[in-house]
Amino acid sequence: MLRLQLTGKETLGDQDCNVWRSIVKEGGKRNVYTLWQSVATQLPVRYEMMGYDNLLGSHYDKYYIDYVHFDVEKSLDDAIFKTPASKFLLFRPSPSVQPAFIES
């Protein structure tokens, strides 16, 4: 599990985003994981990995995922997508195993 820290705000495309980042040294290399989260909807916009692929399990490289369409069931409580009050966001990049966002 990554511990992402809020590092600032950026505009990605036409969306204002919170930028969450984690820098991890693994295998003697520096790995940078960044998540852009929409300020308006609190949903993910982009996830970028420069390092070992911790999402799909591959080799050291640069990967990114753009969230173009995010379908949320109406039965979900909107509170689960709120940014935590702390400066940290815990992120499980494998939504098939665990929810993508976990508040601390």
Biopython code that builds the backbone (N, CA, C, O; Angstrom):
import numpy as np
from Bio.PDB.StructureBuilder import StructureBuilder

atoms = [
    (1, "MET", "N", (0.842, -1.170, 0.000)),
    (1, "MET", "CA", (0.000, 0.000, 0.000)),
    (1, "MET", "C", (0.892, 1.239, 0.000)),
    (1, "MET", "O", (1.895, 1.293, 0.711)),
    (2, "LEU", "N", (0.517, 2.225, -0.800)),
    (2, "LEU", "CA", (1.259, 3.483, -0.852)),
    (2, "LEU", "C", (0.684, 4.483, 0.140)),
    (2, "LEU", "O", (-0.518, 4.511, 0.401)),
    (3, "ARG", "N", (1.568, 5.295, 0.679)),
    (3, "ARG", "CA", (1.138, 6.414, 1.501)),
    (3, "ARG", "C", (1.442, 7.669, 0.707)),
    (3, "ARG", "O", (2.580, 8.137, 0.665)),
    (4, "LEU", "N", (0.403, 8.208, 0.075)),
    (4, "LEU", "CA", (0.559, 9.391, -0.763)),
    (4, "LEU", "C", (0.378, 10.647, 0.077)),
    (4, "LEU", "O", (-0.488, 10.710, 0.949)),
    (5, "GLN", "N", (1.206, 11.637, -0.200)),
    (5, "GLN", "CA", (1.137, 12.900, 0.530)),
    (5, "GLN", "C", (0.673, 13.991, -0.421)),
    (5, "GLN", "O", (1.117, 14.058, -1.567)),
    (6, "LEU", "N", (-0.220, 14.842, 0.061)),
    (6, "LEU", "CA", (-0.691, 15.970, -0.737)),
    (6, "LEU", "C", (0.475, 16.915, -0.982)),
    (6, "LEU", "O", (1.072, 17.428, -0.035)),
    (7, "THR", "N", (0.805, 17.149, -2.266)),
    (7, "THR", "CA", (1.952, 17.997, -2.593)),
    (7, "THR", "C", (1.564, 19.312, -3.252)),
    (7, "THR", "O", (2.422, 20.170, -3.460)),
    (8, "GLY", "N", (0.287, 19.487, -3.584)),
    (8, "GLY", "CA", (-0.135, 20.736, -4.190)),
    (8, "GLY", "C", (-1.331, 20.557, -5.096)),
    (8, "GLY", "O", (-2.062, 19.569, -5.013)),
    (9, "LYS", "N", (-1.514, 21.538, -5.966)),
    (9, "LYS", "CA", (-2.624, 21.529, -6.916)),
    (9, "LYS", "C", (-2.079, 21.802, -8.308)),
    (9, "LYS", "O", (-1.122, 22.558, -8.471)),
    (10, "GLU", "N", (-2.689, 21.187, -9.305)),
    (10, "GLU", "CA", (-2.327, 21.408, -10.712)),
    (10, "GLU", "C", (-3.594, 21.324, -11.539)),
    (10, "GLU", "O", (-4.590, 20.740, -11.113)),
    (11, "THR", "N", (-3.549, 21.907, -12.719)),
    (11, "THR", "CA", (-4.629, 21.753, -13.678)),
    (11, "THR", "C", (-4.200, 20.697, -14.678)),
    (11, "THR", "O", (-3.150, 20.820, -15.310)),
    (12, "LEU", "N", (-5.009, 19.664, -14.822)),
    (12, "LEU", "CA", (-4.734, 18.582, -15.762)),
    (12, "LEU", "C", (-5.883, 18.574, -16.761)),
    (12, "LEU", "O", (-7.024, 18.285, -16.401)),
    (13, "GLY", "N", (-5.580, 18.892, -18.013)),
    (13, "GLY", "CA", (-6.647, 19.088, -18.997)),
    (13, "GLY", "C", (-7.441, 20.306, -18.579)),
    (13, "GLY", "O", (-6.892, 21.402, -18.459)),
    (14, "ASP", "N", (-8.729, 20.118, -18.357)),
    (14, "ASP", "CA", (-9.580, 21.227, -17.906)),
    (14, "ASP", "C", (-10.027, 21.051, -16.451)),
    (14, "ASP", "O", (-10.976, 21.695, -16.005)),
    (15, "GLN", "N", (-9.333, 20.174, -15.715)),
    (15, "GLN", "CA", (-9.739, 19.893, -14.339)),
    (15, "GLN", "C", (-8.701, 20.385, -13.326)),
    (15, "GLN", "O", (-7.506, 20.123, -13.464)),
    (16, "ASP", "N", (-9.179, 21.094, -12.320)),
    (16, "ASP", "CA", (-8.317, 21.461, -11.200)),
    (16, "ASP", "C", (-8.170, 20.226, -10.321)),
    (16, "ASP", "O", (-9.158, 19.585, -9.965)),
    (17, "CYS", "N", (-6.930, 19.899, -9.976)),
    (17, "CYS", "CA", (-6.660, 18.648, -9.263)),
    (17, "CYS", "C", (-5.800, 18.853, -8.030)),
    (17, "CYS", "O", (-4.935, 19.728, -7.989)),
    (18, "ASN", "N", (-6.059, 18.019, -7.019)),
    (18, "ASN", "CA", (-5.123, 17.833, -5.919)),
    (18, "ASN", "C", (-4.078, 16.847, -6.421)),
    (18, "ASN", "O", (-4.411, 15.889, -7.119)),
    (19, "VAL", "N", (-2.828, 17.073, -6.074)),
    (19, "VAL", "CA", (-1.752, 16.167, -6.498)),
    (19, "VAL", "C", (-1.218, 15.454, -5.268)),
    (19, "VAL", "O", (-0.753, 16.082, -4.317)),
    (20, "TRP", "N", (-1.295, 14.112, -5.305)),
    (20, "TRP", "CA", (-0.822, 13.254, -4.227)),
    (20, "TRP", "C", (0.383, 12.493, -4.730)),
    (20, "TRP", "O", (0.364, 11.989, -5.853)),
    (21, "ARG", "N", (1.449, 12.392, -3.916)),
    (21, "ARG", "CA", (2.692, 11.767, -4.394)),
    (21, "ARG", "C", (3.348, 10.929, -3.306)),
    (21, "ARG", "O", (3.272, 11.230, -2.114)),
    (22, "SER", "N", (3.993, 9.871, -3.767)),
    (22, "SER", "CA", (4.798, 9.026, -2.890)),
    (22, "SER", "C", (6.112, 8.743, -3.601)),
    (22, "SER", "O", (6.123, 8.404, -4.784)),
    (23, "ILE", "N", (7.217, 8.881, -2.879)),
    (23, "ILE", "CA", (8.535, 8.557, -3.433)),
    (23, "ILE", "C", (9.099, 7.425, -2.588)),
    (23, "ILE", "O", (9.256, 7.553, -1.374)),
    (24, "VAL", "N", (9.401, 6.317, -3.252)),
    (24, "VAL", "CA", (9.847, 5.105, -2.575)),
    (24, "VAL", "C", (11.138, 4.628, -3.212)),
    (24, "VAL", "O", (11.247, 4.582, -4.438)),
    (25, "LYS", "N", (12.113, 4.275, -2.395)),
    (25, "LYS", "CA", (13.347, 3.681, -2.913)),
    (25, "LYS", "C", (13.187, 2.169, -2.837)),
    (25, "LYS", "O", (12.980, 1.607, -1.761)),
    (26, "GLU", "N", (13.285, 1.515, -3.995)),
    (26, "GLU", "CA", (13.108, 0.066, -4.065)),
    (26, "GLU", "C", (14.065, -0.486, -5.106)),
    (26, "GLU", "O", (14.177, 0.054, -6.206)),
    (27, "GLY", "N", (14.744, -1.547, -4.762)),
    (27, "GLY", "CA", (15.678, -2.148, -5.704)),
    (27, "GLY", "C", (16.807, -1.209, -6.084)),
    (27, "GLY", "O", (17.351, -1.301, -7.185)),
    (28, "GLY", "N", (17.166, -0.293, -5.169)),
    (28, "GLY", "CA", (18.235, 0.659, -5.450)),
    (28, "GLY", "C", (17.835, 1.777, -6.398)),
    (28, "GLY", "O", (18.687, 2.545, -6.845)),
    (29, "LYS", "N", (16.542, 1.876, -6.710)),
    (29, "LYS", "CA", (16.070, 2.922, -7.620)),
    (29, "LYS", "C", (14.988, 3.758, -6.963)),
    (29, "LYS", "O", (14.272, 3.296, -6.075)),
    (30, "ARG", "N", (14.887, 4.989, -7.416)),
    (30, "ARG", "CA", (13.876, 5.927, -6.921)),
    (30, "ARG", "C", (12.597, 5.727, -7.723)),
    (30, "ARG", "O", (12.619, 5.778, -8.952)),
    (31, "ASN", "N", (11.493, 5.502, -7.038)),
    (31, "ASN", "CA", (10.194, 5.284, -7.666)),
    (31, "ASN", "C", (9.248, 6.397, -7.241)),
    (31, "ASN", "O", (9.106, 6.664, -6.048)),
    (32, "VAL", "N", (8.602, 7.047, -8.198)),
    (32, "VAL", "CA", (7.693, 8.151, -7.902)),
    (32, "VAL", "C", (6.296, 7.767, -8.389)),
    (32, "VAL", "O", (6.091, 7.456, -9.563)),
    (33, "TYR", "N", (5.344, 7.797, -7.460)),
    (33, "TYR", "CA", (3.952, 7.468, -7.761)),
    (33, "TYR", "C", (3.117, 8.716, -7.511)),
    (33, "TYR", "O", (3.180, 9.299, -6.428)),
    (34, "THR", "N", (2.328, 9.135, -8.513)),
    (34, "THR", "CA", (1.562, 10.379, -8.412)),
    (34, "THR", "C", (0.112, 10.126, -8.801)),
    (34, "THR", "O", (-0.168, 9.459, -9.797)),
    (35, "LEU", "N", (-0.804, 10.664, -8.006)),
    (35, "LEU", "CA", (-2.235, 10.575, -8.281)),
    (35, "LEU", "C", (-2.800, 11.982, -8.375)),
    (35, "LEU", "O", (-2.622, 12.787, -7.461)),
    (36, "TRP", "N", (-3.484, 12.285, -9.479)),
    (36, "TRP", "CA", (-4.201, 13.543, -9.635)),
    (36, "TRP", "C", (-5.662, 13.258, -9.324)),
    (36, "TRP", "O", (-6.259, 12.342, -9.890)),
    (37, "GLN", "N", (-6.236, 14.052, -8.418)),
    (37, "GLN", "CA", (-7.606, 13.857, -7.955)),
    (37, "GLN", "C", (-8.390, 15.131, -8.229)),
    (37, "GLN", "O", (-7.951, 16.217, -7.851)),
    (38, "SER", "N", (-9.535, 15.015, -8.876)),
    (38, "SER", "CA", (-10.362, 16.176, -9.189)),
    (38, "SER", "C", (-10.793, 16.890, -7.919)),
    (38, "SER", "O", (-11.305, 16.266, -6.989)),
    (39, "VAL", "N", (-10.584, 18.209, -7.882)),
    (39, "VAL", "CA", (-11.031, 19.007, -6.740)),
    (39, "VAL", "C", (-12.556, 19.017, -6.699)),
    (39, "VAL", "O", (-13.143, 18.955, -5.619)),
    (40, "ALA", "N", (-13.200, 19.095, -7.857)),
    (40, "ALA", "CA", (-14.659, 19.207, -7.931)),
    (40, "ALA", "C", (-15.377, 17.926, -7.539)),
    (40, "ALA", "O", (-16.374, 17.974, -6.818)),
    (41, "THR", "N", (-14.882, 16.772, -8.007)),
    (41, "THR", "CA", (-15.597, 15.503, -7.792)),
    (41, "THR", "C", (-14.917, 14.575, -6.803)),
    (41, "THR", "O", (-15.525, 13.607, -6.347)),
    (42, "GLN", "N", (-13.660, 14.854, -6.462)),
    (42, "GLN", "CA", (-12.838, 14.002, -5.595)),
    (42, "GLN", "C", (-12.492, 12.660, -6.247)),
    (42, "GLN", "O", (-11.962, 11.779, -5.570)),
    (43, "LEU", "N", (-12.774, 12.481, -7.527)),
    (43, "LEU", "CA", (-12.481, 11.236, -8.234)),
    (43, "LEU", "C", (-11.092, 11.287, -8.862)),
    (43, "LEU", "O", (-10.578, 12.374, -9.126)),
    (44, "PRO", "N", (-10.480, 10.135, -9.105)),
    (44, "PRO", "CA", (-9.152, 10.118, -9.739)),
    (44, "PRO", "C", (-9.226, 10.599, -11.186)),
    (44, "PRO", "O", (-10.193, 10.325, -11.897)),
    (45, "VAL", "N", (-8.198, 11.314, -11.603)),
    (45, "VAL", "CA", (-8.089, 11.811, -12.976)),
    (45, "VAL", "C", (-6.948, 11.092, -13.689)),
    (45, "VAL", "O", (-7.094, 10.671, -14.837)),
    (46, "ARG", "N", (-5.817, 10.951, -13.010)),
    (46, "ARG", "CA", (-4.648, 10.267, -13.589)),
    (46, "ARG", "C", (-3.818, 9.649, -12.469)),
    (46, "ARG", "O", (-3.719, 10.195, -11.370)),
    (47, "TYR", "N", (-3.222, 8.494, -12.777)),
    (47, "TYR", "CA", (-2.267, 7.846, -11.879)),
    (47, "TYR", "C", (-1.014, 7.589, -12.696)),
    (47, "TYR", "O", (-1.074, 6.977, -13.763)),
    (48, "GLU", "N", (0.120, 8.058, -12.197)),
    (48, "GLU", "CA", (1.382, 7.921, -12.931)),
    (48, "GLU", "C", (2.424, 7.230, -12.059)),
    (48, "GLU", "O", (2.573, 7.533, -10.875)),
    (49, "MET", "N", (3.134, 6.299, -12.671)),
    (49, "MET", "CA", (4.205, 5.578, -11.972)),
    (49, "MET", "C", (5.488, 5.775, -12.756)),
    (49, "MET", "O", (5.546, 5.460, -13.945)),
    (50, "MET", "N", (6.510, 6.289, -12.106)),
    (50, "MET", "CA", (7.846, 6.322, -12.681)),
    (50, "MET", "C", (8.683, 5.439, -11.790)),
    (50, "MET", "O", (9.216, 5.885, -10.774)),
    (51, "GLY", "N", (8.794, 4.187, -12.175)),
    (51, "GLY", "CA", (9.485, 3.212, -11.349)),
    (51, "GLY", "C", (8.897, 1.843, -11.581)),
    (51, "GLY", "O", (8.413, 1.534, -12.670)),
    (52, "TYR", "N", (8.944, 1.024, -10.548)),
    (52, "TYR", "CA", (8.359, -0.310, -10.657)),
    (52, "TYR", "C", (6.847, -0.182, -10.683)),
    (52, "TYR", "O", (6.266, 0.570, -9.900)),
    (53, "ASP", "N", (6.220, -0.911, -11.573)),
    (53, "ASP", "CA", (4.773, -0.875, -11.740)),
    (53, "ASP", "C", (4.105, -1.580, -10.564)),
    (53, "ASP", "O", (4.066, -2.809, -10.514)),
    (54, "ASN", "N", (3.577, -0.800, -9.616)),
    (54, "ASN", "CA", (2.926, -1.384, -8.453)),
    (54, "ASN", "C", (1.442, -1.645, -8.693)),
    (54, "ASN", "O", (0.746, -2.128, -7.799)),
    (55, "LEU", "N", (0.963, -1.338, -9.867)),
    (55, "LEU", "CA", (-0.446, -1.537, -10.190)),
    (55, "LEU", "C", (-0.670, -2.870, -10.902)),
    (55, "LEU", "O", (-1.533, -3.653, -10.505)),
    (56, "LEU", "N", (0.093, -3.119, -11.934)),
    (56, "LEU", "CA", (-0.073, -4.327, -12.732)),
    (56, "LEU", "C", (1.056, -5.325, -12.544)),
    (56, "LEU", "O", (0.976, -6.455, -13.026)),
    (57, "GLY", "N", (2.113, -4.912, -11.841)),
    (57, "GLY", "CA", (3.223, -5.810, -11.551)),
    (57, "GLY", "C", (4.146, -6.026, -12.723)),
    (57, "GLY", "O", (4.195, -7.126, -13.273)),
    (58, "SER", "N", (4.873, -5.013, -13.118)),
    (58, "SER", "CA", (5.779, -5.135, -14.252)),
    (58, "SER", "C", (7.137, -4.545, -13.888)),
    (58, "SER", "O", (7.427, -4.317, -12.713)),
    (59, "HIS", "N", (7.961, -4.301, -14.891)),
    (59, "HIS", "CA", (9.330, -3.841, -14.697)),
    (59, "HIS", "C", (9.416, -2.321, -14.495)),
    (59, "HIS", "O", (8.413, -1.615, -14.597)),
    (60, "TYR", "N", (10.622, -1.835, -14.209)),
    (60, "TYR", "CA", (10.888, -0.417, -13.985)),
    (60, "TYR", "C", (10.684, 0.339, -15.294)),
    (60, "TYR", "O", (11.338, 0.036, -16.292)),
    (61, "ASP", "N", (9.785, 1.317, -15.297)),
    (61, "ASP", "CA", (9.479, 2.089, -16.497)),
    (61, "ASP", "C", (8.547, 3.223, -16.098)),
    (61, "ASP", "O", (8.288, 3.420, -14.910)),
    (62, "LYS", "N", (8.043, 3.966, -17.066)),
    (62, "LYS", "CA", (7.050, 5.005, -16.799)),
    (62, "LYS", "C", (5.698, 4.514, -17.315)),
    (62, "LYS", "O", (5.564, 4.093, -18.464)),
    (63, "TYR", "N", (4.696, 4.582, -16.425)),
    (63, "TYR", "CA", (3.346, 4.164, -16.758)),
    (63, "TYR", "C", (2.385, 5.257, -16.314)),
    (63, "TYR", "O", (2.639, 5.948, -15.328)),
    (64, "TYR", "N", (1.281, 5.416, -17.040)),
    (64, "TYR", "CA", (0.235, 6.292, -16.535)),
    (64, "TYR", "C", (-1.126, 5.779, -16.982)),
    (64, "TYR", "O", (-1.274, 5.160, -18.035)),
    (65, "ILE", "N", (-2.107, 6.060, -16.141)),
    (65, "ILE", "CA", (-3.481, 5.668, -16.410)),
    (65, "ILE", "C", (-4.331, 6.925, -16.317)),
    (65, "ILE", "O", (-4.323, 7.613, -15.296)),
    (66, "ASP", "N", (-5.062, 7.223, -17.381)),
    (66, "ASP", "CA", (-6.010, 8.328, -17.371)),
    (66, "ASP", "C", (-7.398, 7.764, -17.128)),
    (66, "ASP", "O", (-7.821, 6.827, -17.805)),
    (67, "TYR", "N", (-8.104, 8.331, -16.166)),
    (67, "TYR", "CA", (-9.468, 7.913, -15.870)),
    (67, "TYR", "C", (-10.401, 8.772, -16.711)),
    (67, "TYR", "O", (-10.722, 9.898, -16.333)),
    (68, "VAL", "N", (-10.835, 8.245, -17.847)),
    (68, "VAL", "CA", (-11.653, 9.001, -18.794)),
    (68, "VAL", "C", (-13.121, 8.968, -18.386)),
    (68, "VAL", "O", (-13.813, 9.984, -18.448)),
    (69, "HIS", "N", (-13.585, 7.808, -17.974)),
    (69, "HIS", "CA", (-14.973, 7.669, -17.537)),
    (69, "HIS", "C", (-14.970, 6.881, -16.240)),
    (69, "HIS", "O", (-14.393, 5.797, -16.159)),
    (70, "PHE", "N", (-15.604, 7.422, -15.255)),
    (70, "PHE", "CA", (-15.629, 6.783, -13.950)),
    (70, "PHE", "C", (-17.087, 6.606, -13.572)),
    (70, "PHE", "O", (-17.767, 7.583, -13.260)),
    (71, "ASP", "N", (-17.576, 5.376, -13.594)),
    (71, "ASP", "CA", (-18.975, 5.086, -13.311)),
    (71, "ASP", "C", (-19.129, 4.695, -11.843)),
    (71, "ASP", "O", (-18.529, 3.726, -11.376)),
    (72, "VAL", "N", (-19.926, 5.449, -11.143)),
    (72, "VAL", "CA", (-20.154, 5.187, -9.724)),
    (72, "VAL", "C", (-21.612, 4.800, -9.536)),
    (72, "VAL", "O", (-22.516, 5.490, -10.008)),
    (73, "GLU", "N", (-21.831, 3.689, -8.841)),
    (73, "GLU", "CA", (-23.201, 3.278, -8.543)),
    (73, "GLU", "C", (-23.851, 4.310, -7.628)),
    (73, "GLU", "O", (-23.211, 4.849, -6.725)),
    (74, "LYS", "N", (-25.115, 4.574, -7.870)),
    (74, "LYS", "CA", (-25.820, 5.569, -7.077)),
    (74, "LYS", "C", (-25.955, 5.174, -5.612)),
    (74, "LYS", "O", (-26.205, 6.032, -4.765)),
    (75, "SER", "N", (-25.794, 3.886, -5.297)),
    (75, "SER", "CA", (-25.952, 3.441, -3.923)),
    (75, "SER", "C", (-24.720, 3.725, -3.045)),
    (75, "SER", "O", (-24.767, 3.525, -1.831)),
    (76, "LEU", "N", (-23.629, 4.188, -3.654)),
    (76, "LEU", "CA", (-22.425, 4.491, -2.868)),
    (76, "LEU", "C", (-22.601, 5.815, -2.127)),
    (76, "LEU", "O", (-23.185, 6.761, -2.655)),
    (77, "ASP", "N", (-22.097, 5.868, -0.917)),
    (77, "ASP", "CA", (-22.129, 7.073, -0.115)),
    (77, "ASP", "C", (-21.057, 8.033, -0.611)),
    (77, "ASP", "O", (-19.887, 7.656, -0.679)),
    (78, "ASP", "N", (-21.418, 9.252, -0.957)),
    (78, "ASP", "CA", (-20.456, 10.246, -1.456)),
    (78, "ASP", "C", (-19.315, 10.500, -0.480)),
    (78, "ASP", "O", (-18.241, 10.927, -0.903)),
    (79, "ALA", "N", (-19.508, 10.256, 0.791)),
    (79, "ALA", "CA", (-18.482, 10.508, 1.807)),
    (79, "ALA", "C", (-17.230, 9.666, 1.586)),
    (79, "ALA", "O", (-16.148, 10.062, 2.020)),
    (80, "ILE", "N", (-17.346, 8.521, 0.927)),
    (80, "ILE", "CA", (-16.153, 7.687, 0.717)),
    (80, "ILE", "C", (-15.173, 8.325, -0.256)),
    (80, "ILE", "O", (-14.018, 7.904, -0.322)),
    (81, "PHE", "N", (-15.605, 9.335, -1.013)),
    (81, "PHE", "CA", (-14.719, 10.003, -1.955)),
    (81, "PHE", "C", (-14.201, 11.346, -1.447)),
    (81, "PHE", "O", (-13.542, 12.074, -2.189)),
    (82, "LYS", "N", (-14.487, 11.676, -0.211)),
    (82, "LYS", "CA", (-14.000, 12.924, 0.370)),
    (82, "LYS", "C", (-12.518, 12.802, 0.703)),
    (82, "LYS", "O", (-12.051, 11.747, 1.132)),
    (83, "THR", "N", (-11.797, 13.882, 0.502)),
    (83, "THR", "CA", (-10.382, 13.910, 0.849)),
    (83, "THR", "C", (-10.248, 13.839, 2.365)),
    (83, "THR", "O", (-10.944, 14.556, 3.084)),
    (84, "PRO", "N", (-9.357, 12.978, 2.857)),
    (84, "PRO", "CA", (-9.168, 12.876, 4.308)),
    (84, "PRO", "C", (-8.734, 14.207, 4.919)),
    (84, "PRO", "O", (-8.119, 15.039, 4.252)),
    (85, "ALA", "N", (-9.061, 14.390, 6.180)),
    (85, "ALA", "CA", (-8.671, 15.620, 6.880)),
    (85, "ALA", "C", (-7.161, 15.692, 7.067)),
    (85, "ALA", "O", (-6.598, 16.783, 7.153)),
    (86, "SER", "N", (-6.501, 14.535, 7.131)),
    (86, "SER", "CA", (-5.046, 14.532, 7.299)),
    (86, "SER", "C", (-4.375, 14.908, 5.977)),
    (86, "SER", "O", (-5.041, 15.037, 4.950)),
    (87, "LYS", "N", (-3.064, 15.081, 6.009)),
    (87, "LYS", "CA", (-2.316, 15.425, 4.810)),
    (87, "LYS", "C", (-1.948, 14.193, 3.998)),
    (87, "LYS", "O", (-1.258, 14.312, 2.985)),
    (88, "PHE", "N", (-2.389, 13.015, 4.416)),
    (88, "PHE", "CA", (-2.007, 11.786, 3.742)),
    (88, "PHE", "C", (-3.228, 11.069, 3.179)),
    (88, "PHE", "O", (-4.318, 11.135, 3.747)),
    (89, "LEU", "N", (-3.032, 10.389, 2.064)),
    (89, "LEU", "CA", (-4.062, 9.572, 1.444)),
    (89, "LEU", "C", (-3.464, 8.194, 1.240)),
    (89, "LEU", "O", (-2.398, 8.060, 0.638)),
    (90, "LEU", "N", (-4.140, 7.174, 1.736)),
    (90, "LEU", "CA", (-3.685, 5.808, 1.508)),
    (90, "LEU", "C", (-4.335, 5.307, 0.236)),
    (90, "LEU", "O", (-5.543, 5.465, 0.058)),
    (91, "PHE", "N", (-3.565, 4.712, -0.643)),
    (91, "PHE", "CA", (-4.047, 4.328, -1.966)),
    (91, "PHE", "C", (-3.712, 2.880, -2.236)),
    (91, "PHE", "O", (-2.542, 2.498, -2.231)),
    (92, "ARG", "N", (-4.720, 2.078, -2.470)),
    (92, "ARG", "CA", (-4.523, 0.695, -2.887)),
    (92, "ARG", "C", (-4.775, 0.670, -4.390)),
    (92, "ARG", "O", (-5.923, 0.785, -4.818)),
    (93, "PRO", "N", (-3.739, 0.525, -5.191)),
    (93, "PRO", "CA", (-3.904, 0.633, -6.636)),
    (93, "PRO", "C", (-4.587, -0.549, -7.306)),
    (93, "PRO", "O", (-4.733, -0.536, -8.528)),
    (94, "SER", "N", (-5.007, -1.559, -6.578)),
    (94, "SER", "CA", (-5.667, -2.703, -7.175)),
    (94, "SER", "C", (-7.126, -2.757, -6.733)),
    (94, "SER", "O", (-7.446, -3.451, -5.768)),
    (95, "PRO", "N", (-8.033, -2.027, -7.430)),
    (95, "PRO", "CA", (-9.417, -1.950, -6.996)),
    (95, "PRO", "C", (-10.152, -3.288, -7.040)),
    (95, "PRO", "O", (-11.197, -3.430, -6.405)),
    (96, "SER", "N", (-9.632, -4.267, -7.771)),
    (96, "SER", "CA", (-10.287, -5.570, -7.796)),
    (96, "SER", "C", (-10.113, -6.292, -6.463)),
    (96, "SER", "O", (-10.886, -7.195, -6.143)),
    (97, "VAL", "N", (-9.103, -5.901, -5.686)),
    (97, "VAL", "CA", (-8.850, -6.538, -4.398)),
    (97, "VAL", "C", (-9.410, -5.694, -3.256)),
    (97, "VAL", "O", (-10.043, -6.226, -2.345)),
    (98, "GLN", "N", (-9.183, -4.399, -3.301)),
    (98, "GLN", "CA", (-9.615, -3.490, -2.242)),
    (98, "GLN", "C", (-10.160, -2.218, -2.887)),
    (98, "GLN", "O", (-9.882, -1.952, -4.056)),
    (99, "PRO", "N", (-10.932, -1.430, -2.142)),
    (99, "PRO", "CA", (-11.360, -0.126, -2.680)),
    (99, "PRO", "C", (-10.147, 0.727, -3.025)),
    (99, "PRO", "O", (-9.098, 0.615, -2.392)),
    (100, "ALA", "N", (-10.299, 1.587, -4.043)),
    (100, "ALA", "CA", (-9.173, 2.389, -4.502)),
    (100, "ALA", "C", (-8.743, 3.431, -3.476)),
    (100, "ALA", "O", (-7.558, 3.754, -3.391)),
    (101, "PHE", "N", (-9.688, 3.967, -2.689)),
    (101, "PHE", "CA", (-9.349, 4.989, -1.719)),
    (101, "PHE", "C", (-9.704, 4.523, -0.326)),
    (101, "PHE", "O", (-10.768, 3.947, -0.101)),
    (102, "ILE", "N", (-8.818, 4.774, 0.593)),
    (102, "ILE", "CA", (-9.066, 4.439, 1.979)),
    (102, "ILE", "C", (-8.686, 5.642, 2.816)),
    (102, "ILE", "O", (-7.546, 6.103, 2.762)),
    (103, "GLU", "N", (-9.629, 6.155, 3.588)),
    (103, "GLU", "CA", (-9.339, 7.322, 4.421)),
    (103, "GLU", "C", (-8.651, 6.877, 5.695)),
    (103, "GLU", "O", (-8.973, 5.834, 6.262)),
    (104, "SER", "N", (-7.692, 7.689, 6.139)),
    (104, "SER", "CA", (-6.999, 7.373, 7.397)),
    (104, "SER", "C", (-7.644, 8.104, 8.536)),
    (104, "SER", "O", (-7.208, 7.973, 9.680)),
]
sb = StructureBuilder()
sb.init_structure("model")
sb.init_model(0)
sb.init_chain("A")
sb.init_seg("    ")
for serial, (resi, resn, name, xyz) in enumerate(atoms, 1):
    if name == "N":
        sb.init_residue(resn, " ", resi, " ")
    sb.init_atom(name, np.array(xyz, "f"), 0.0, 1.0, " ", f" {name:<3s}", serial, name[0])
structure = sb.get_structure()
